[in-house]
């Protein structure tokens, strides 16, 4: 049997760059698994079938690699060039596998997915999962380069959005941005937030764990989580930590895979600020939950986000959270500051917010209650219903909460 015969009836192809340790990959795997359980025929299409999360791909979901391997320690520019080079191959794959739907799992691949659907002869419906907020306007400056960059990015976004049947925003804040800043039709946008499996988190958090920095009597530990690159803005966290460390015993621990020599830059900054001995880079941790349970606070200070999985996981573990307002979706998760402080993105403001939060009661029960509003079963059920509807198939089983209800 040839590949075309094998692929007849393919409902959804979920496309992304690789299986690196990112929220985009984690959520794509969850969507794929839920869709397959519901009876949809699903495949994962990747430029390169590598990355630490490849082992989490469900055994019943085929993986199709359509690009040349780039390795794991690549820059954003290298990934962008590699993705652009795959567009004709992705178009050929669409014509060969003939999926009803092509779901681009994260913003990093939307332009290439849209371009491939223009080239392909098979009329697949394109869905874009909008995983991060828009590039903010360069307010307060007349720098022509910054304004040209903003308008170019906006034009690119609107061009790829025009190809999509649906834009799936991962937070209400992103949906509001799309309605306000772009020419997207309101009916094109649906909101399905990220979700968490609280039962699985509880099981992982209870696994044996020992670390000298969490020993009795050790200084409190502030936690940062995410891949180590410009996007996560850990230099702001280190600068804020240095100000706070000058006033009390404190440590900072960062969990995440390094990208493009950013750890070297951060270590240099820590030495310049005199806090290198109180900062540790622990690398990617497949089970971060024991760290959340023991940390004094988790800080999300990304330059932009969508809806931070790490923030949700911290809350589910009862770990106090501090976020900057630049981290799109944080205000929604933290109930506009009622669950955790929202700081302006400056070292002094962030340091003050962290200090206030670690001095306040931990309120783990309240944090877990808020995290329960983002239950994974509801969010994946919303994806199953949306994908089934867009593919022209029967609707999801009774009891699944609809995407329309989640967006309300």
PyMOL commands that set and color helices and strands:
alter all, ss='L'
color gray80, all
select helices_A, chain A and resi 3-6+23-37+54-56+76-85+87-97+107-119+144-161+172-181+186-188+198-205+212-214+230-232+234-245+262-272+276-278+289-294+309-316+330-333+347-359+364-374+376-390+403-407
alter helices_A, ss='H'
color red, helices_A
select strands_A, chain A and resi 12-16+42-46+62-65+101-104+125-130+166-169+189-191+221-225+251-255+279-283+297-300+321-324+342-343
alter strands_A, ss='S'
color yellow, strands_A
deselect
rebuild
show_as cartoon
